[in-house]
Amino acid sequence: MRNFMKEMMDWILDKEEASADHCAIPANQIEKQIETIQKRKEKYEAECNDTLHQLNHMIVRLEKMLDKAKSCGGE
């Protein structure tokens, strides 16, 4: 499904680019699209950074547990 959505977006952008080549799309419309996509990108970056932070925290805790298990003679 993700690949389908990517292909659809590429197709739409191809059509819009062709229209822009013929001056059929106002610049303010493209600016609004850029702004919308930029906001979405920032949202996803924040979510990904939060997730990465949580995963790193979990790794640190698990590594501490591993060290304790090894010091107890565990395999």
mmCIF file as gemmi writes it, N, C-alpha and C atoms, coordinates in Angstrom:
data_model
loop_
_atom_site.group_PDB
_atom_site.id
_atom_site.type_symbol
_atom_site.label_atom_id
_atom_site.label_alt_id
_atom_site.label_comp_id
_atom_site.label_asym_id
_atom_site.label_entity_id
_atom_site.label_seq_id
_atom_site.pdbx_PDB_ins_code
_atom_site.Cartn_x
_atom_site.Cartn_y
_atom_site.Cartn_z
_atom_site.occupancy
_atom_site.B_iso_or_equiv
_atom_site.pdbx_formal_charge
_atom_site.auth_seq_id
_atom_site.auth_asym_id
_atom_site.pdbx_PDB_model_num
ATOM 1 N N . MET Axp A 1 ? 0.83 -1.2 0 1 0 ? 1 A 1
ATOM 2 C CA . MET Axp A 1 ? 0 0 0 1 0 ? 1 A 1
ATOM 3 C C . MET Axp A 1 ? 0.87 1.257 0 1 0 ? 1 A 1
ATOM 4 N N . ARG Axp A 2 ? 1.978 1.214 0.769 1 0 ? 2 A 1
ATOM 5 C CA . ARG Axp A 2 ? 2.859 2.37 0.831 1 0 ? 2 A 1
ATOM 6 C C . ARG Axp A 2 ? 3.45 2.658 -0.553 1 0 ? 2 A 1
ATOM 7 N N . ASN Axp A 3 ? 3.846 1.619 -1.257 1 0 ? 3 A 1
ATOM 8 C CA . ASN Axp A 3 ? 4.406 1.79 -2.595 1 0 ? 3 A 1
ATOM 9 C C . ASN Axp A 3 ? 3.357 2.376 -3.546 1 0 ? 3 A 1
ATOM 10 N N . PHE Axp A 4 ? 2.121 1.921 -3.423 1 0 ? 4 A 1
ATOM 11 C CA . PHE Axp A 4 ? 1.037 2.442 -4.254 1 0 ? 4 A 1
ATOM 12 C C . PHE Axp A 4 ? 0.862 3.941 -4.007 1 0 ? 4 A 1
ATOM 13 N N . MET Axp A 5 ? 0.871 4.339 -2.733 1 0 ? 5 A 1
ATOM 14 C CA . MET Axp A 5 ? 0.691 5.756 -2.397 1 0 ? 5 A 1
ATOM 15 C C . MET Axp A 5 ? 1.86 6.593 -2.942 1 0 ? 5 A 1
ATOM 16 N N . LYS Axp A 6 ? 3.063 6.061 -2.85 1 0 ? 6 A 1
ATOM 17 C CA . LYS Axp A 6 ? 4.228 6.769 -3.392 1 0 ? 6 A 1
ATOM 18 C C . LYS Axp A 6 ? 4.085 6.95 -4.908 1 0 ? 6 A 1
ATOM 19 N N . GLU Axp A 7 ? 3.687 5.886 -5.58 1 0 ? 7 A 1
ATOM 20 C CA . GLU Axp A 7 ? 3.508 5.972 -7.031 1 0 ? 7 A 1
ATOM 21 C C . GLU Axp A 7 ? 2.422 6.973 -7.399 1 0 ? 7 A 1
ATOM 22 N N . MET Axp A 8 ? 1.35 7.001 -6.632 1 0 ? 8 A 1
ATOM 23 C CA . MET Axp A 8 ? 0.264 7.964 -6.887 1 0 ? 8 A 1
ATOM 24 C C . MET Axp A 8 ? 0.757 9.394 -6.692 1 0 ? 8 A 1
ATOM 25 N N . MET Axp A 9 ? 1.51 9.626 -5.617 1 0 ? 9 A 1
ATOM 26 C CA . MET Axp A 9 ? 2.026 10.972 -5.367 1 0 ? 9 A 1
ATOM 27 C C . MET Axp A 9 ? 2.994 11.385 -6.475 1 0 ? 9 A 1
ATOM 28 N N . ASP Axp A 10 ? 3.835 10.462 -6.904 1 0 ? 10 A 1
ATOM 29 C CA . ASP Axp A 10 ? 4.755 10.772 -8.008 1 0 ? 10 A 1
ATOM 30 C C . ASP Axp A 10 ? 3.986 11.112 -9.28 1 0 ? 10 A 1
ATOM 31 N N . TRP Axp A 11 ? 2.932 10.363 -9.546 1 0 ? 11 A 1
ATOM 32 C CA . TRP Axp A 11 ? 2.114 10.62 -10.741 1 0 ? 11 A 1
ATOM 33 C C . TRP Axp A 11 ? 1.474 12.006 -10.648 1 0 ? 11 A 1
ATOM 34 N N . ILE Axp A 12 ? 0.919 12.326 -9.486 1 0 ? 12 A 1
ATOM 35 C CA . ILE Axp A 12 ? 0.285 13.635 -9.292 1 0 ? 12 A 1
ATOM 36 C C . ILE Axp A 12 ? 1.311 14.745 -9.465 1 0 ? 12 A 1
ATOM 37 N N . LEU Axp A 13 ? 2.478 14.557 -8.851 1 0 ? 13 A 1
ATOM 38 C CA . LEU Axp A 13 ? 3.516 15.58 -8.976 1 0 ? 13 A 1
ATOM 39 C C . LEU Axp A 13 ? 3.995 15.731 -10.418 1 0 ? 13 A 1
ATOM 40 N N . ASP Axp A 14 ? 4.057 14.624 -11.142 1 0 ? 14 A 1
ATOM 41 C CA . ASP Axp A 14 ? 4.425 14.702 -12.562 1 0 ? 14 A 1
ATOM 42 C C . ASP Axp A 14 ? 3.416 15.557 -13.329 1 0 ? 14 A 1
ATOM 43 N N . LYS Axp A 15 ? 2.123 15.339 -13.054 1 0 ? 15 A 1
ATOM 44 C CA . LYS Axp A 15 ? 1.075 16.113 -13.745 1 0 ? 15 A 1
ATOM 45 C C . LYS Axp A 15 ? 1.142 17.589 -13.362 1 0 ? 15 A 1
ATOM 46 N N . GLU Axp A 16 ? 1.37 17.857 -12.058 1 0 ? 16 A 1
ATOM 47 C CA . GLU Axp A 16 ? 1.462 19.241 -11.618 1 0 ? 16 A 1
ATOM 48 C C . GLU Axp A 16 ? 2.703 19.917 -12.205 1 0 ? 16 A 1
ATOM 49 N N . GLU Axp A 17 ? 3.794 19.166 -12.295 1 0 ? 17 A 1
ATOM 50 C CA . GLU Axp A 17 ? 5.013 19.726 -12.875 1 0 ? 17 A 1
ATOM 51 C C . GLU Axp A 17 ? 4.785 20.088 -14.341 1 0 ? 17 A 1
ATOM 52 N N . ALA Axp A 18 ? 4.084 19.233 -15.061 1 0 ? 18 A 1
ATOM 53 C CA . ALA Axp A 18 ? 3.773 19.524 -16.459 1 0 ? 18 A 1
ATOM 54 C C . ALA Axp A 18 ? 2.905 20.774 -16.562 1 0 ? 18 A 1
ATOM 55 N N . SER Axp A 19 ? 1.956 20.91 -15.636 1 0 ? 19 A 1
ATOM 56 C CA . SER Axp A 19 ? 1.11 22.107 -15.629 1 0 ? 19 A 1
ATOM 57 C C . SER Axp A 19 ? 1.924 23.348 -15.306 1 0 ? 19 A 1
ATOM 58 N N . ALA Axp A 20 ? 2.854 23.21 -14.347 1 0 ? 20 A 1
ATOM 59 C CA . ALA Axp A 20 ? 3.705 24.347 -13.979 1 0 ? 20 A 1
ATOM 60 C C . ALA Axp A 20 ? 4.587 24.764 -15.147 1 0 ? 20 A 1
ATOM 61 N N . ASP Axp A 21 ? 5.027 23.785 -15.932 1 0 ? 21 A 1
ATOM 62 C CA . ASP Axp A 21 ? 5.843 24.094 -17.111 1 0 ? 21 A 1
ATOM 63 C C . ASP Axp A 21 ? 5.088 24.977 -18.098 1 0 ? 21 A 1
ATOM 64 N N . HIS Axp A 22 ? 3.77 24.869 -18.074 1 0 ? 22 A 1
ATOM 65 C CA . HIS Axp A 22 ? 2.935 25.662 -18.981 1 0 ? 22 A 1
ATOM 66 C C . HIS Axp A 22 ? 2.272 26.834 -18.253 1 0 ? 22 A 1
ATOM 67 N N . CYS Axp A 23 ? 2.827 27.166 -17.062 1 0 ? 23 A 1
ATOM 68 C CA . CYS Axp A 23 ? 2.325 28.3 -16.263 1 0 ? 23 A 1
ATOM 69 C C . CYS Axp A 23 ? 0.85 28.154 -15.912 1 0 ? 23 A 1
ATOM 70 N N . ALA Axp A 24 ? 0.397 26.92 -15.715 1 0 ? 24 A 1
ATOM 71 C CA . ALA Axp A 24 ? -1.023 26.678 -15.419 1 0 ? 24 A 1
ATOM 72 C C . ALA Axp A 24 ? -1.293 26.536 -13.922 1 0 ? 24 A 1
ATOM 73 N N . ILE Axp A 25 ? -0.255 26.617 -13.097 1 0 ? 25 A 1
ATOM 74 C CA . ILE Axp A 25 ? -0.443 26.521 -11.647 1 0 ? 25 A 1
ATOM 75 C C . ILE Axp A 25 ? 0.108 27.799 -11.026 1 0 ? 25 A 1
ATOM 76 N N . PRO Axp A 26 ? -0.722 28.486 -10.227 1 0 ? 26 A 1
ATOM 77 C CA . PRO Axp A 26 ? -0.234 29.709 -9.58 1 0 ? 26 A 1
ATOM 78 C C . PRO Axp A 26 ? 0.856 29.379 -8.545 1 0 ? 26 A 1
ATOM 79 N N . ALA Axp A 27 ? 1.825 30.251 -8.423 1 0 ? 27 A 1
ATOM 80 C CA . ALA Axp A 27 ? 2.941 30.047 -7.492 1 0 ? 27 A 1
ATOM 81 C C . ALA Axp A 27 ? 2.446 29.895 -6.058 1 0 ? 27 A 1
ATOM 82 N N . ASN Axp A 28 ? 1.404 30.652 -5.674 1 0 ? 28 A 1
ATOM 83 C CA . ASN Axp A 28 ? 0.921 30.566 -4.292 1 0 ? 28 A 1
ATOM 84 C C . ASN Axp A 28 ? 0.346 29.184 -3.982 1 0 ? 28 A 1
ATOM 85 N N . GLN Axp A 29 ? -0.194 28.51 -4.964 1 0 ? 29 A 1
ATOM 86 C CA . GLN Axp A 29 ? -0.712 27.155 -4.753 1 0 ? 29 A 1
ATOM 87 C C . GLN Axp A 29 ? 0.453 26.198 -4.463 1 0 ? 29 A 1
ATOM 88 N N . ILE Axp A 30 ? 1.53 26.341 -5.192 1 0 ? 30 A 1
ATOM 89 C CA . ILE Axp A 30 ? 2.709 25.492 -4.966 1 0 ? 30 A 1
ATOM 90 C C . ILE Axp A 30 ? 3.321 25.815 -3.607 1 0 ? 30 A 1
ATOM 91 N N . GLU Axp A 31 ? 3.36 27.103 -3.25 1 0 ? 31 A 1
ATOM 92 C CA . GLU Axp A 31 ? 3.89 27.501 -1.939 1 0 ? 31 A 1
ATOM 93 C C . GLU Axp A 31 ? 3.081 26.87 -0.807 1 0 ? 31 A 1
ATOM 94 N N . LYS Axp A 32 ? 1.758 26.832 -0.96 1 0 ? 32 A 1
ATOM 95 C CA . LYS Axp A 32 ? 0.907 26.2 0.057 1 0 ? 32 A 1
ATOM 96 C C . LYS Axp A 32 ? 1.199 24.71 0.172 1 0 ? 32 A 1
ATOM 97 N N . GLN Axp A 33 ? 1.413 24.062 -0.952 1 0 ? 33 A 1
ATOM 98 C CA . GLN Axp A 33 ? 1.741 22.634 -0.933 1 0 ? 33 A 1
ATOM 99 C C . GLN Axp A 33 ? 3.075 22.393 -0.235 1 0 ? 33 A 1
ATOM 100 N N . ILE Axp A 34 ? 4.06 23.237 -0.527 1 0 ? 34 A 1
ATOM 101 C CA . ILE Axp A 34 ? 5.368 23.115 0.125 1 0 ? 34 A 1
ATOM 102 C C . ILE Axp A 34 ? 5.218 23.287 1.634 1 0 ? 34 A 1
ATOM 103 N N . GLU Axp A 35 ? 4.448 24.275 2.037 1 0 ? 35 A 1
ATOM 104 C CA . GLU Axp A 35 ? 4.228 24.533 3.464 1 0 ? 35 A 1
ATOM 105 C C . GLU Axp A 35 ? 3.556 23.334 4.136 1 0 ? 35 A 1
ATOM 106 N N . THR Axp A 36 ? 2.559 22.762 3.487 1 0 ? 36 A 1
ATOM 107 C CA . THR Axp A 36 ? 1.853 21.605 4.035 1 0 ? 36 A 1
ATOM 108 C C . THR Axp A 36 ? 2.791 20.414 4.19 1 0 ? 36 A 1
ATOM 109 N N . ILE Axp A 37 ? 3.575 20.155 3.163 1 0 ? 37 A 1
ATOM 110 C CA . ILE Axp A 37 ? 4.498 19.019 3.204 1 0 ? 37 A 1
ATOM 111 C C . ILE Axp A 37 ? 5.592 19.263 4.239 1 0 ? 37 A 1
ATOM 112 N N . GLN Axp A 38 ? 6.069 20.497 4.355 1 0 ? 38 A 1
ATOM 113 C CA . GLN Axp A 38 ? 7.102 20.816 5.339 1 0 ? 38 A 1
ATOM 114 C C . GLN Axp A 38 ? 6.589 20.572 6.758 1 0 ? 38 A 1
ATOM 115 N N . LYS Axp A 39 ? 5.354 20.974 7.023 1 0 ? 39 A 1
ATOM 116 C CA . LYS Axp A 39 ? 4.761 20.749 8.35 1 0 ? 39 A 1
ATOM 117 C C . LYS Axp A 39 ? 4.633 19.257 8.635 1 0 ? 39 A 1
ATOM 118 N N . ARG Axp A 40 ? 4.208 18.497 7.645 1 0 ? 40 A 1
ATOM 119 C CA . ARG Axp A 40 ? 4.077 17.049 7.813 1 0 ? 40 A 1
ATOM 120 C C . ARG Axp A 40 ? 5.447 16.428 8.087 1 0 ? 40 A 1
ATOM 121 N N . LYS Axp A 41 ? 6.457 16.883 7.355 1 0 ? 41 A 1
ATOM 122 C CA . LYS Axp A 41 ? 7.819 16.377 7.539 1 0 ? 41 A 1
ATOM 123 C C . LYS Axp A 41 ? 8.305 16.657 8.956 1 0 ? 41 A 1
ATOM 124 N N . GLU Axp A 42 ? 8.081 17.87 9.442 1 0 ? 42 A 1
ATOM 125 C CA . GLU Axp A 42 ? 8.502 18.233 10.797 1 0 ? 42 A 1
ATOM 126 C C . GLU Axp A 42 ? 7.794 17.373 11.843 1 0 ? 42 A 1
ATOM 127 N N . LYS Axp A 43 ? 6.518 17.099 11.62 1 0 ? 43 A 1
ATOM 128 C CA . LYS Axp A 43 ? 5.757 16.256 12.549 1 0 ? 43 A 1
ATOM 129 C C . LYS Axp A 43 ? 6.363 14.856 12.6 1 0 ? 43 A 1
ATOM 130 N N . TYR Axp A 44 ? 6.625 14.278 11.435 1 0 ? 44 A 1
ATOM 131 C CA . TYR Axp A 44 ? 7.184 12.927 11.39 1 0 ? 44 A 1
ATOM 132 C C . TYR Axp A 44 ? 8.595 12.88 11.958 1 0 ? 44 A 1
ATOM 133 N N . GLU Axp A 45 ? 9.395 13.924 11.716 1 0 ? 45 A 1
ATOM 134 C CA . GLU Axp A 45 ? 10.735 13.968 12.288 1 0 ? 45 A 1
ATOM 135 C C . GLU Axp A 45 ? 10.672 13.978 13.811 1 0 ? 45 A 1
ATOM 136 N N . ALA Axp A 46 ? 9.746 14.764 14.368 1 0 ? 46 A 1
ATOM 137 C CA . ALA Axp A 46 ? 9.602 14.83 15.82 1 0 ? 46 A 1
ATOM 138 C C . ALA Axp A 46 ? 9.177 13.473 16.376 1 0 ? 46 A 1
ATOM 139 N N . GLU Axp A 47 ? 8.232 12.829 15.708 1 0 ? 47 A 1
ATOM 140 C CA . GLU Axp A 47 ? 7.778 11.507 16.16 1 0 ? 47 A 1
ATOM 141 C C . GLU Axp A 47 ? 8.911 10.489 16.082 1 0 ? 47 A 1
ATOM 142 N N . CYS Axp A 48 ? 9.675 10.526 15.006 1 0 ? 48 A 1
ATOM 143 C CA . CYS Axp A 48 ? 10.789 9.582 14.847 1 0 ? 48 A 1
ATOM 144 C C . CYS Axp A 48 ? 11.862 9.836 15.895 1 0 ? 48 A 1
ATOM 145 N N . ASN Axp A 49 ? 12.182 11.095 16.14 1 0 ? 49 A 1
ATOM 146 C CA . ASN Axp A 49 ? 13.181 11.412 17.152 1 0 ? 49 A 1
ATOM 147 C C . ASN Axp A 49 ? 12.746 10.946 18.528 1 0 ? 49 A 1
ATOM 148 N N . ASP Axp A 50 ? 11.47 11.105 18.845 1 0 ? 50 A 1
ATOM 149 C CA . ASP Axp A 50 ? 10.943 10.646 20.126 1 0 ? 50 A 1
ATOM 150 C C . ASP Axp A 50 ? 11.051 9.123 20.23 1 0 ? 50 A 1
ATOM 151 N N . THR Axp A 51 ? 10.692 8.434 19.171 1 0 ? 51 A 1
ATOM 152 C CA . THR Axp A 51 ? 10.773 6.977 19.152 1 0 ? 51 A 1
ATOM 153 C C . THR Axp A 51 ? 12.214 6.516 19.302 1 0 ? 51 A 1
ATOM 154 N N . LEU Axp A 52 ? 13.136 7.148 18.588 1 0 ? 52 A 1
ATOM 155 C CA . LEU Axp A 52 ? 14.549 6.794 18.695 1 0 ? 52 A 1
ATOM 156 C C . LEU Axp A 52 ? 15.069 7.028 20.111 1 0 ? 52 A 1
ATOM 157 N N . HIS Axp A 53 ? 14.651 8.108 20.727 1 0 ? 53 A 1
ATOM 158 C CA . HIS Axp A 53 ? 15.05 8.389 22.108 1 0 ? 53 A 1
ATOM 159 C C . HIS Axp A 53 ? 14.553 7.277 23.042 1 0 ? 53 A 1
ATOM 160 N N . GLN Axp A 54 ? 13.306 6.869 22.88 1 0 ? 54 A 1
ATOM 161 C CA . GLN Axp A 54 ? 12.747 5.804 23.709 1 0 ? 54 A 1
ATOM 162 C C . GLN Axp A 54 ? 13.49 4.489 23.488 1 0 ? 54 A 1
ATOM 163 N N . LEU Axp A 55 ? 13.797 4.17 22.236 1 0 ? 55 A 1
ATOM 164 C CA . LEU Axp A 55 ? 14.519 2.93 21.936 1 0 ? 55 A 1
ATOM 165 C C . LEU Axp A 55 ? 15.925 2.957 22.528 1 0 ? 55 A 1
ATOM 166 N N . ASN Axp A 56 ? 16.599 4.092 22.432 1 0 ? 56 A 1
ATOM 167 C CA . ASN Axp A 56 ? 17.925 4.208 23.027 1 0 ? 56 A 1
ATOM 168 C C . ASN Axp A 56 ? 17.869 4.034 24.538 1 0 ? 56 A 1
ATOM 169 N N . HIS Axp A 57 ? 16.861 4.592 25.166 1 0 ? 57 A 1
ATOM 170 C CA . HIS Axp A 57 ? 16.676 4.433 26.609 1 0 ? 57 A 1
ATOM 171 C C . HIS Axp A 57 ? 16.48 2.956 26.964 1 0 ? 57 A 1
ATOM 172 N N . MET Axp A 58 ? 15.693 2.258 26.177 1 0 ? 58 A 1
ATOM 173 C CA . MET Axp A 58 ? 15.463 0.834 26.424 1 0 ? 58 A 1
ATOM 174 C C . MET Axp A 58 ? 16.755 0.042 26.256 1 0 ? 58 A 1
ATOM 175 N N . ILE Axp A 59 ? 17.551 0.373 25.257 1 0 ? 59 A 1
ATOM 176 C CA . ILE Axp A 59 ? 18.818 -0.323 25.034 1 0 ? 59 A 1
ATOM 177 C C . ILE Axp A 59 ? 19.75 -0.128 26.228 1 0 ? 59 A 1
ATOM 178 N N . VAL Axp A 60 ? 19.84 1.089 26.728 1 0 ? 60 A 1
ATOM 179 C CA . VAL Axp A 60 ? 20.701 1.364 27.889 1 0 ? 60 A 1
ATOM 180 C C . VAL Axp A 60 ? 20.256 0.528 29.085 1 0 ? 60 A 1
ATOM 181 N N . ARG Axp A 61 ? 18.97 0.491 29.343 1 0 ? 61 A 1
ATOM 182 C CA . ARG Axp A 61 ? 18.472 -0.299 30.476 1 0 ? 61 A 1
ATOM 183 C C . ARG Axp A 61 ? 18.748 -1.784 30.285 1 0 ? 61 A 1
ATOM 184 N N . LEU Axp A 62 ? 18.538 -2.288 29.07 1 0 ? 62 A 1
ATOM 185 C CA . LEU Axp A 62 ? 18.802 -3.704 28.803 1 0 ? 62 A 1
ATOM 186 C C . LEU Axp A 62 ? 20.284 -4.03 28.92 1 0 ? 62 A 1
ATOM 187 N N . GLU Axp A 63 ? 21.145 -3.117 28.476 1 0 ? 63 A 1
ATOM 188 C CA . GLU Axp A 63 ? 22.581 -3.341 28.606 1 0 ? 63 A 1
ATOM 189 C C . GLU Axp A 63 ? 22.995 -3.409 30.076 1 0 ? 63 A 1
ATOM 190 N N . LYS Axp A 64 ? 22.382 -2.572 30.911 1 0 ? 64 A 1
ATOM 191 C CA . LYS Axp A 64 ? 22.659 -2.623 32.355 1 0 ? 64 A 1
ATOM 192 C C . LYS Axp A 64 ? 22.227 -3.968 32.926 1 0 ? 64 A 1
ATOM 193 N N . MET Axp A 65 ? 21.054 -4.453 32.501 1 0 ? 65 A 1
ATOM 194 C CA . MET Axp A 65 ? 20.587 -5.764 32.967 1 0 ? 65 A 1
ATOM 195 C C . MET Axp A 65 ? 21.523 -6.863 32.511 1 0 ? 65 A 1
ATOM 196 N N . LEU Axp A 66 ? 22.021 -6.763 31.287 1 0 ? 66 A 1
ATOM 197 C CA . LEU Axp A 66 ? 22.958 -7.757 30.758 1 0 ? 66 A 1
ATOM 198 C C . LEU Axp A 66 ? 24.237 -7.78 31.582 1 0 ? 66 A 1
ATOM 199 N N . ASP Axp A 67 ? 24.748 -6.586 31.904 1 0 ? 67 A 1
ATOM 200 C CA . ASP Axp A 67 ? 25.949 -6.519 32.724 1 0 ? 67 A 1
ATOM 201 C C . ASP Axp A 67 ? 25.733 -7.192 34.085 1 0 ? 67 A 1
ATOM 202 N N . LYS Axp A 68 ? 24.573 -6.94 34.691 1 0 ? 68 A 1
ATOM 203 C CA . LYS Axp A 68 ? 24.263 -7.558 35.981 1 0 ? 68 A 1
ATOM 204 C C . LYS Axp A 68 ? 24.158 -9.064 35.834 1 0 ? 68 A 1
ATOM 205 N N . ALA Axp A 69 ? 23.527 -9.534 34.763 1 0 ? 69 A 1
ATOM 206 C CA . ALA Axp A 69 ? 23.367 -10.961 34.558 1 0 ? 69 A 1
ATOM 207 C C . ALA Axp A 69 ? 24.731 -11.621 34.363 1 0 ? 69 A 1
ATOM 208 N N . LYS Axp A 70 ? 25.624 -10.961 33.653 1 0 ? 70 A 1
ATOM 209 C CA . LYS Axp A 70 ? 26.959 -11.517 33.415 1 0 ? 70 A 1
ATOM 210 C C . LYS Axp A 70 ? 27.769 -11.551 34.71 1 0 ? 70 A 1
ATOM 211 N N . SER Axp A 71 ? 27.584 -10.523 35.556 1 0 ? 71 A 1
ATOM 212 C CA . SER Axp A 71 ? 28.343 -10.501 36.811 1 0 ? 71 A 1
ATOM 213 C C . SER Axp A 71 ? 27.858 -11.561 37.787 1 0 ? 71 A 1
ATOM 214 N N . CYS Axp A 72 ? 26.645 -12.05 37.578 1 0 ? 72 A 1
ATOM 215 C CA . CYS Axp A 72 ? 26.102 -13.116 38.424 1 0 ? 72 A 1
ATOM 216 C C . CYS Axp A 72 ? 26.486 -14.488 37.884 1 0 ? 72 A 1
ATOM 217 N N . GLY Axp A 73 ? 27.243 -14.526 36.828 1 0 ? 73 A 1
ATOM 218 C CA . GLY Axp A 73 ? 27.669 -15.78 36.239 1 0 ? 73 A 1
ATOM 219 C C . GLY Axp A 73 ? 26.69 -16.338 35.233 1 0 ? 73 A 1
ATOM 220 N N . GLY Axp A 74 ? 25.699 -15.543 34.844 1 0 ? 74 A 1
ATOM 221 C CA . GLY Axp A 74 ? 24.715 -15.985 33.845 1 0 ? 74 A 1
ATOM 222 C C . GLY Axp A 74 ? 25.295 -15.94 32.457 1 0 ? 74 A 1
ATOM 223 N N . GLU Axp A 75 ? 24.747 -16.727 31.577 1 0 ? 75 A 1
ATOM 224 C CA . GLU Axp A 75 ? 25.26 -16.788 30.193 1 0 ? 75 A 1
ATOM 225 C C . GLU Axp A 75 ? 24.614 -15.747 29.327 1 0 ? 75 A 1
